[in-house]
Amino acid sequence: MVRTSLTLPEDLWKACQHRAIETRSSLRAIIIEALTAYLNPPSKR
């Protein structure tokens, strides 16, 4: 694992926080999930 700091737009940060609360997850897990989905999009057949 690598530790880093980010500066995010406030509305994006709030949306991530809300999603974490809704899914009973952590902010860290939400960001990892979003980055993974962005970097590994479903392949088209």
trRosetta pair geometry for C-beta under 8 A, 3 or more apart (Angstrom, degrees):
i j d omega theta_ij theta_ji phi_ij phi_ji
8 12 5.0 -116 170 84 111 116
8 13 4.6 133 94 -59 125 96
8 16 7.8 -10 146 6 165 138
9 12 4.5 82 66 8 90 108
9 13 7.0 -164 89 -8 44 87
10 13 5.6 -56 -148 38 33 113
10 14 6.2 33 156 -19 67 107
11 14 5.7 -52 -145 37 32 112
11 15 6.4 35 154 -22 64 105
12 15 5.7 -52 -148 34 31 112
12 16 6.5 32 153 -18 64 104
13 16 5.8 -56 -152 36 31 111
13 17 6.4 33 150 -20 65 106
14 17 5.5 -52 -147 35 33 114
14 18 6.3 34 154 -19 66 104
15 18 5.7 -52 -147 36 31 111
15 19 6.4 31 154 -19 64 105
16 19 5.7 -54 -147 36 31 110
16 20 6.4 35 153 -22 64 105
16 27 5.7 71 139 -142 110 88
16 30 5.1 150 -161 112 88 140
16 31 6.5 27 -150 -65 139 83
16 34 7.8 -78 -110 -15 106 150
17 20 5.7 -54 -151 34 30 113
17 21 6.5 28 152 -17 64 105
17 27 6.2 -14 -94 -94 61 111
18 21 5.7 -55 -150 37 32 110
18 22 6.2 32 153 -20 67 108
19 22 5.6 -53 -143 38 32 112
19 23 6.1 6 165 2 67 113
19 25 7.6 -26 129 54 77 116
19 30 5.3 121 97 -131 116 139
20 23 6.5 -70 -140 50 23 93
20 25 5.0 -109 -143 79 66 78
20 26 5.9 -12 -150 169 123 12
20 27 4.9 -51 -64 -72 158 55
20 29 7.2 123 -120 59 96 94
20 30 4.9 -95 -72 -28 89 136
21 24 7.5 18 -174 -76 29 40
23 30 7.5 138 50 -85 134 102
25 29 4.5 -110 174 79 112 134
25 30 5.9 128 105 -52 126 86
26 29 4.6 99 55 4 82 100
26 30 7.1 -144 95 -5 46 85
27 30 5.6 -54 -150 35 34 113
27 31 6.4 31 154 -16 67 106
28 31 6.1 -59 -150 38 28 107
28 32 6.3 26 155 -17 65 108
29 32 5.7 -54 -144 38 31 111
29 33 6.2 33 156 -21 65 108
30 33 5.8 -56 -148 37 28 112
30 34 6.3 25 155 -17 64 109
31 34 5.8 -55 -144 38 31 110
31 35 6.2 26 159 -15 66 108
32 35 6.0 -58 -144 40 28 107
32 36 6.1 29 157 -21 64 110
33 36 5.8 -57 -146 37 26 112
33 37 6.4 24 157 -17 63 108
34 37 5.9 -56 -147 37 29 109
34 38 6.3 27 155 -18 64 110
35 38 5.6 -56 -145 39 31 111
35 39 6.0 16 162 -8 68 113
36 39 6.2 -64 -139 46 25 100
36 40 5.8 -24 174 28 65 113
37 40 6.8 -76 -125 62 18 77
37 41 7.1 55 170 -95 59 55
38 41 7.3 -7 -159 -61 23 86
